[in-house]
Amino acid sequence: MEFKYKRVLITGGASGIGKIMARKVLERGCSDLVIWDIDKTGLDRAVAEMASLGGRAHGDVVDVACPDSVEGAARRVLSEVGGIDVLINNAGVVVGSYFHEHTFEQMEKSLRVNTLAPMLVSQMFLPGMMERNCGAVCNIASSAGLVSNPKMSVYAASKWAAVGWSDSLRLEMEHLGNAVSVTTVMPYYINTGMFEGVRSKRIPILEPERASERILRAVEREQKLVAFPLPYGLVRFFQGILPLPLYDWVMRHVLGIYETMDGFKGRG
């Protein structure tokens, strides 16, 4: 799947890796770039920056956790742009607290944004892709969709669900003989501010520019499951062969994963 001459939609595209990917797909020659974000100020700034690159950039303030907001924005895209060829579900939120400290509102928002929103947005544009028998859906989950972690219980739950749904969607397209590709991405922490305060002893925190490029290349190559820097298969292999106490010991004392959220602050 090439980005050249394609219509691309990125949720959460006003900041972080969403904004970087927006720039990169324009550099790759996409015909229309659509950015959805809940932050109007950041969205206006991002669209202006993208327009300065010579591309056709469209922006819309959308709350992806709200079905009415998503459906209204989708209708505008279908009317003004004509459809979407590549959908990148990138928007996400995190609450870095122990489970018992979460409010119901925090739990609900995490599940709505991280799990239900990619499903809802995909439902808006997937039928058109299937009708054309061409397109790509990229769902950016997290390594938290593979590995449990203290102070990430609800976030991990939302991402485990997103991973399961996304890969099932891939299998459905294959089962139906449809050429729409589905890529599930599970990156480690990315240095964008979303996980401000996180400390990783052994595994390096990812740089946004390189992470964004890695994701776009996965879409271009129609990769199915992408986890980095530790490969998906390696994580699943050790989860399968190691007794749980030994696996926990490695994660806690060798890789230091279980302590990464101790200093979490987030964007505030």
Secondary structure, DSSP 8 states (H G I E B T S, - for coil): ---TT-EEEEETTTSHHHHHHHHHHHHTT-SEEEEEES-HHHHHHHHHHHHHTTS-EEEEE--TT-HHHHHHHHHHHHHHT---SEEEE-------S-GGG--HHHHHHHHIIIIIHHHHHHHHHHHHHHHHT--EEEEE--GGGTS--TT-HHHHHHHHHHHHHHHHHHHHHHHTT---EEEEEEE--BSSSTTTT---SSS--B-HHHHHHHHHHHHHTT-SEEEESS-HHHHHHHHHHS-HHHHHHIIIIIS-GGGTTTT-----
